[in-house]
Amino acid sequence: MTVKLPQALRVEAFNEISAERFNNIYRHRRPVLFKAILPESVVNLWHEKTYLSKELLKKEGKLEVMYALDQQNFMDDVDFVEKCLVSVDSVLNTILKSTNGVDSEKLDSFKSEVDSQSLSSLQPEDDQHRRFYYRSHLSDSMLKDLDIPGIRNSLFGDRANDPTFASESKRELTRLWVSTGGNITPMHFDRCHGLLVQVYGCKRFVLVHPDDTSAVYPYDGINGPSHGAKVRHIGYSYGLNPFSEDDIVYSELVANTLARFPKITQADIYIVDLKPGDVLYTPPGYWHEVTSLTNSISVTVPWDMSPFELDSVPTNMAF
Ligand SMILES: O=C(O)CCC(=O)C(=O)O
């Protein structure tokens, strides 16, 4: 019998941000995509090596990057990654090599890797081809150039200055994510509201509602289920066009994943592929797995739930 993943569902998308719509319909409830929100000039700036290099060099001479022990799944945890210092130049030379659109060649080779062998046995050809992830804080000028305060103001509207509603996005948690194509951040949820601003390359989000928590097989935590889940490679399994049945990858690996985690087929699976300039909102408690379809640069902007929202957290967050 062929094991099937459910038909992917689309995340609702808009070409502009309306505070009224965001706060009444999406905030704390559903993910929503804002398409091409960043001005083209800002996206172009973030594609320039001189700009990125100057900003990254402000912080450190070398960057601490993570290499995944299985070459694919990146969690900031010694059981999953090792860390090494790499020059800014070397990181940017690798990242800026990729094209800007969905890199079909890369995704195809990604798929054939899944087809041909277990990912855990994948070895890098050499150090230059090892996938890596660089995650860090950003400089103040990078945040200003992206106009993060402007995006927040558009979302919060006339309540932008109400601290119980629009808590300061946590500076220390606002982060830069620089990844090689094929990297996966495995399924997890966050306790904050989150925006992901895509500035370079393409990323795929797979999102699962908190009510479908058992379908993603959360790890055990100290007092109950944790915020990390065991399911793997869901985004990748949907192929180049996630909304076409034909593109779902029926490899041995995916069949194994489905055999190990059969309840995933009972979940509603939302998929969205982000392009440079797009901004995705993910509510607290929503499960998400993130695959870099190409080399990618993103910025995440979290903010706390309001006291009122804390009274009605999804059950997976109650532990
Ligand atoms: O971009 C990634 O790899 C992960 C981002 C993420 O987990 C988030 O936005 O909450």
The ligand as a MOL file (V3000), in Angstrom:
LIG
                    3D

  0  0  0     0  0            999 V3000
M  V30 BEGIN CTAB
M  V30 COUNTS 10 9 0 0 0
M  V30 BEGIN ATOM
M  V30 1 O 14.5570 29.6260 9.5730 0
M  V30 2 C 14.7600 28.6320 10.2510 0
M  V30 3 O 15.5390 27.7300 9.9450 0
M  V30 4 C 13.9900 28.4810 11.5470 0
M  V30 5 C 13.1590 29.6700 11.8700 0
M  V30 6 C 12.2330 29.4360 13.0180 0
M  V30 7 O 12.2270 28.4260 13.6500 0
M  V30 8 C 11.2700 30.4590 13.3610 0
M  V30 9 O 11.0800 31.4180 12.6130 0
M  V30 10 O 10.6580 30.3220 14.4390 0
M  V30 END ATOM
M  V30 BEGIN BOND
M  V30 1 2 1 2
M  V30 2 1 2 3
M  V30 3 1 2 4
M  V30 4 1 4 5
M  V30 5 1 5 6
M  V30 6 2 6 7
M  V30 7 1 6 8
M  V30 8 2 8 9
M  V30 9 1 8 10
M  V30 END BOND
M  V30 END CTAB
M  END
